[in-house]
Structures are given as structure tokens and as C-alpha cells.
Amino acid sequence: MKNYIFKIFILVLTASFFGSCTEPYALQTKNYEEALVIEATISNELKYQEVKITKTYKLEENFPTIVTDAVVILKDNLGNTYDFAEQGNKYVSVNEFKAEPNRQYQLKIITDDGRSYISTTEVLTHETSIQSIVPTVTNVNGVRGVEMIVNSFDPTNSSKYYRFEYEETHKIIAPRWLPVKAVVTPTPSPGVIDLVPRTEEAQFCFTTKKSDKIILTSTNDLSEDRVIFPVRFIKDSDYTIANRYSILVKQYVQNLASHTFYKTLKELSGSEGILSQNQPGFFFGNIKSVENPDEKVIGYFEVSSVSSQRIFFNFEDVFPNQLQPKYPYKCNPDPLLGNDDPEFFFKYCFSPFDLSCAGYTVLSALANGSMVYFNFSGGKYELYPTPCGDCTSFSSNIRPTFWID
């Protein structure tokens, strides 16, 4: 559950709209009412569980306020207590643990001003494993691409309600990479350029992104509890899948109440729902104030079983005999006039008024990191935008521990 989504509640609660407006309108918050926002999903994964506590924020603000110095405690009906400690912008369990079947769990929070909040008691949902994730070529709204189809099945017909999250990683290959790089030394004036071996990886990088939308499905209206669900679609021209691609999908089994909460939240996040003339009122989750039952508290505490699976594929595995998507940056060469002798060029060709020479331009572009050296041929220096020769300019050269080529 992403924090930015909760900004929607401020739209619902405090903003004035013109439902039929077609002109751009600068939304402003009126009669702002602060509310606590609690994000808490305890799963059957053995890990350090997390709880996030923030406050709602105004339309003209960009980020929520993190609630600090709170006491966060989870208890079960067997008398076990699980303590949480503040860590960065969230609260993390002091010890690793996992939710167990047939136990009742309750979350309690005490803020630094002494206010207490408590959830309803929740039990772990039925466990249903992902059977497979199948990349499938298809057309969505006339656009050709690949869908990641999640398959799972509960023969007991007990799960029914599902929420998904994913984390995707793709490999980047800089098309104009060289094993050497041009380094500018400012002295002697106006500067000297040396080609030195690269000591850090700059040709291969990896970018990882997490899903930022609420992804739900239900089998409640089907004859069997079988999930065949497209969790992610990527068009065939997207560089994300140009080389090697991996996706980790997590499938959370929800109960009816938590599914309804998330479904309502998702509907509110759509522009039609927000800007319609008939605005819905505030809706509560399963967390309330102990001292003031009328206090508005946003969020839901759920205890959910989770199953995860990761797949890898190369572009040619899915789209054989098809050209790879283009690199996300334009890599057109920038040949700069020089002299047949590179040493002469950098020593003497530095007049900014001499259009036949580009010494200052070369030095400046390499020194400020906007361009990378690629070649010198025919009296010209061939430079490219830095992302074309050094992928670390926009991605990470750290190979993920899970990565398999």
C-alpha cells in the first residue's frame, strides 16, 4: 500500500472540485484535517516484519510526515508479544517471525503524545502457492507486448481474494562503452586529456523497480479457485525487456474485508472517482483510536499468506527474429573537428573563435561528464552522451545477488 495513494483521501475529505471543469485547475486544500495513516501487512514469511506510520498531507505538499517515537506492538492469542523498533521511516520487528495458522493477531500503536490505536484481531489467510508465471505475447488495446500471467490454484476453494506486488529487474548494456575513459587534467592549461583503463563496471548495469499500483483479483464468481491473472504488461518496444529481464511476483491471499478495503482504495485512486461530482465520504479500515472512536484513522492491518516466484527471460526468448527495443537514450555521435594529431589538437586548438577547432568543447564536455570519448578518426573526435557509454550515469552497476544470466 503506497503512501502516495493516501493523498486521495485528502482529495475526498478536504478539497473543493469543479466536476465539469475542462480547464486546468490548481487544486488547493481547504479545511485540512490531519489523520493517521497506518500500513501493516504481517505475512507467513520468516522475516523482519514492517509497519509504517505516517500522517495525511495537503495537496500542495509532496511528502507525508513520518510518525516517529511511537510504540508498536503485535500480540497473539497465545500471549506472545512481538516488539517493533523505529528504523529509518518505518518500524521493523526486533526479531524475525512469521504469522502462524490458527492464531489471532492484534496490532497496537501508541504515539509519542500518548494516543493509542488498536486493530481488530486478524488470522492468517489460507495458503495458496503460485504455480507458474508465464510470459505471453499478446495485444492490449492494440499494443503488442508481453504479459506476465500468474497461475495458481486452491483446490479447497478457500482463498478467493488476491493482491499482487512485483519487483522487476532488467539488464542494461551501454552501446558505446569502451574499456578506457577520457580523463581531463586541468594543468597545464587549458587541460590535458588522458585515456585511462576503466576500473569500475560501466558497460553492464541493472535497474530494479517495484510495482506502485494496487493489483487485485478475485475468483469468488468462478466455479473453482483458479487464478490466471496478467500481473504486468510490457510493450515490445520497451527497453526494459531489450536484454535480460526478471520479475519477482508476490501473491497475497486476502480475506473479504481487506480485499474490500483495497478495492475501494483502488477505485478512489482513479481520476474518474476523484474528480466526479459525487464524492464518496471517508471510509474506515480496521484500526481505530482507543480514546476517541470518532477519530479518523486510515489504513488496514492484515495478516496475509504470501507466495512468491521469480522468472527470467531474454528478449529473443519471447520475440524471436525481432529487433530489440531501442536504447532509452539517443546515441548519435558528435564528431568534433580536430587535427590529425590528437596531441597537436589538444595543445593548440583551443580558440573559441576558431570554428575549425573544438578543443574547448571537447574539454568541457568530458570534464563536466556530459559526454564520453569513443573514437578519434579522420581528424575528428567522436563523443557520445554519457549514458551511451557509461550506464552508471542512470543505473546501478551492482549485480543483484539473485541474478542469473
N, C-alpha and C positions, 0 to 999 in steps of 0.2 A: 504494500500500500504506500504509494509515493506521496510525500508531503505536499507537492505542488497541487495535488488533486484537492486537498482540503481548502485551497483558496476558493474553490467553488462554493463552499458553504458560506463564505463571506459575501459572495455574489447573491446567494439565496437570502441571506439574513439581513444585509445592510445596504445593498446598492439600489439605486434608482435606475430603471431602464425605460427606454422608449421602444416597445416591442416591434413597431412597424418601421423603425428608422432604417434607412439605407445609407445615410451619411455616416462617415466615421465619427465615433463619439468617444471622448476621453472619459473612461469610467472613473468615478470618484467614490470613495467610501463615505457614507453618511451614517451617523449614529452607530459608530463602531462598537461591537460587543465582543469582548475577549472570551475565548473558550479554550479549554484544554483539549489537546489532540494526542491520543494515545494509540500507538501502533504496536501490537503484540501478537505474534504467532508462535506458539510453542509447538514443536514438532517431535516426531518419534526418531529424529536423527540424534545420535550421540554427539553433541557438540556444545559449545558455549551459546546458550540461547540469548536472544536480544529483545529489548524493549526500548522503544523510542518515545520520548515525551516532548512535545512542543506546544506552542500556542498559535492560534489563528493569527493571520496578519492581514493588513489592509491591502486593497487593490493596488495602491500606489507604492507598496513595498515589494521587495523582490524575494525576501527570505523570511522564514518563520523564526521565532525566538525559541532557542533551545531551553528547556526547563532543566535547571541544574540543582544540585544539592537535594535531590528527592530521595526518599527511601522506597525501594522497590522490593517487594517480597512476593513469592509464589508459594502457596501451600496446597497440599493434597489431603484427602480424607483419611490418610493413614498417619497423619501427624508430621509428615516430612515438610521441612521448610527449605526453600531454595532462595538464597540471597543474591542480589544483583549489585554490582558496583558501577559507578559512573566511569565511562571510558570514552573520551572524545565527545561526540554528540549523541551518545546513546548509553544505555545501561546494559551491561553484559553480566551473565551469571558468573558467580565466583568459581563455580566448578562446572565441568561438563556434565550434562544429564540428558535424558530423553523422556518424553512422555510415554507412560505405560498404559496398556489397555485396562479398562475397568477401574480406573482411578478418577476421582473428581478433583479438578484443579481450580483454584481461585487466585486471582491477582489482586494485590493491594498496593496502593501508592499513597505516600504521604509527602506532600510538597513542603518546601522549606518554610512556608508560612503556617504550617500546621494543619492544612486542609487534607482530608482523607478521601480516597476514592477506592471503590471496590467493584469487582466484576461479578457476574453470575458464575456459578460453578459450571465447568465445562468438562466433557470427557473426550478422549481420543476417538477420532472417527475411524471407520473401518479401513483397513489397509488394502490398497489396490495398486499393483505394480504396473509400470509402463512396460509393455511387451516389446514395442519397437518404435523407432522414429524413421519414417521413410521419406527421403527427398523425392518429390513427384513433380514432373514437369506439367504445367497447366497454364490456363489463361484466366486471369482475374480482371474483370472489367475491360477486356480487350487487350490486356498487357500480358505478354508471355513471361513466364518465370518459373521458379521452383518453390513449391510449398513443402514445409516440414510437417508431415502428417503423423500425429501421435496416435498410437494404438494401445488400448488397454481393455481389460475385461474383468468384471467382477461376477463370477458365477453365482454368488449368493444374492445378487441384486440388492446390495445394501448401500453402495456408495452414492451413486446417482448425481451428486453435485461436485463439480471440479473447478479448481482455479489453477492457472498455469503461470509460471515465470520462466524466463530463459536468459541465458548468458551466451553470447556468441563471440567467437574469436576468428579473425581472418588474417591470413599471411599477406604481407606487403613485400614486393620486390621492386626496389628502385631501379628504373630502366637505364639511367645514365650514371650508374655507380662506377667508380674507379677504385682500385686498391691504394691509390695515393690521393692526397688532397693538397690544395694550394694554400699555403700559409703566408700571410703578409707580415713582414718585419718592418716597422716604421723607420728604422735607420739602416743605411744612410737615406736621407730624404731624396725623393718623395716616398721611398719604400722599396723593399725587395721582396720578391715572391719566390718561395722555395716549394718544391714538390716533395712532400714527405710521406712515408708509408702511414696508412691509417692504423691506429692501434685499437679502435673500437668498431664493433659491428655497425654498419650503416647501410648495407645492401638489403638485409632481411629484417623486417620488423613485424610486430604483432599488435593488433588493436582489439580490445575487448570492450563490449558494450552490454549493458543489462536492459531487459525489457522495461519500459516505462509506462505501460498501459495495463489496465485491468483486463485479464483474459479469462473468460468463463465459458463453461458449457455444462449442460445437464442431459442426463439420459432418462429423466423422470417420465417423459412421454413416449419412450421407446419400449419395445417388448422385452428387451434384455439390456443389461447394464454394460453395454459395449461402447467404448469411446473410439471414434475415428475422426480426429479433430485436427484441422490445419492451424497450428500454433504460430506459424511465421511464414510470410511470403516475401520472396526477394525477386525482383525482375532480372531478366537475363543480361541486362546491360549494366547492372550494379557491380562496381569493382569489389564489393565485399566478397563475392564468390569467384573472383577472377583467378585466384591461385588455389590455395587450400583453405577450407572453411570448416569450422567446428561449431556445434551448438550443444549446450547443456540445457536440457529441459527438466523442470521440476513440476510434478503434478501433485497438487494438494487436494485431498478429499475433504469436502466441507459438509457441515450439517445444513439443514434448510435455513436456519436463522442467519448464519454467517453468509451463506450464498445470497440470501435476500438483501442483506446489508450491502455486500459488494456490488450486486446487480443494480441497486438503487444508486449507489455511489457512481457507478459507471454511466448510468443514464444521465445523472446530473452533470457529468463531465463533458457531455456532448453539447455543442454550441446551440443546437435547437432547444435543448432543455433549459439552458441557462438564459437565453435571450427571449424566451417565449413570454407572452403577456401573462399567462397563468403560472406564477411562480410557486413551486412547492414549498411547504414550510420545513422547519428543522425536523430532522428525524434522528432518533436516538439509537445508539448501539447497545451494548450490554454492560457498559461501565457507567456508574453513577456516583455522585457525591454522597458521602455518608452524612454530612451535616446539613446539606441543602439539596433535597431530591429534585428541586426545580432547576438547579444549575445545569447549564448546557455543557455536555461532555461529548466530544466527537471521537469516534474510534470503536474498535471491536477487539475483544480478547478471544482468540480462537485456539483450540488445541487440535491440530490437524496432522493426520498421517501424510507422509510425503514419499514419493518415489521419484528417482531421477535417472536419467540416461543421457549419455553423450555420443554423438556420431561425428565422423569426419567424412569429407568428400572433396575431390578435386573438380574443377570446372568441367574438364573433359569427361569425367565420370557421368555427369548429368547431361551435358550438352556436347556430345561427340561431334567432331568435324565442324565446330562453330568457333568463330573468332572470339577470343577472350574480351571481356569488357575493357574499356579504355581506362588508363591510369587516371586517378582523380585530379591530377594537375596537368596543365598544358606544358608539354616538354618540347617546345620549339627552340631550336638552337639560336643563340645570339652571337653571331660571328662579329668580332670587333677587329677592325683594321689594325695591323701592326707592321712589323718588319720581318723579313725572312729570318733574321737572327733574334731569337727571343731576348737574349741578353741586351742587345742594342735597343730593342723595343722598350724594355723596362728602364733603361738608363737614360735614354734621350727623348723618348716620345711621350712627353707629359705636358704639352702645351694645350690648355683647354680651348684655345682659339684655332688650333690646327685640326680641321675636320678629317684629315687623312690619318690621324692617330687617336687612339682611345686609351692611353695609358692611365689617365686619371679615373676613367670609368671602370676599367678593369680592377685597379687597386681598390677603389671604393666598394665595388660590388662584392669582391672577395673578402675585404676587411669587415664589412658590416653583415656578412653572412647571407645576403640576398641571392647570390649566385654561387655555383660551384664550377670549378675548372673541369673540362672534359677532354679538350684536344687543342693542339696547335698545328695548323697545316696551312700551307699556301699563304703564309704571312698573316694569318688570322687566328685569333684566339677564340675558341668555341666554348661559350659558357651556357649553363642551363640554370633555371630557377632551382634553388637549393633542394626543395622536396623531390626533385627528379633524380638527384644524385646522393641524397642523404635522407633516408626515411625517418631518422630520429628527429627531424625537424617538426614532425607532426604525429609521430607514433613512438612506440617503445621497442628497443632492441633486445629486451629481456624475453627470452624464450619461455613460455609458460611450462610449468613442470608437467602438466598433463599432455603437452603437445606430442603428437606422433606424425612423422612425415610419411 
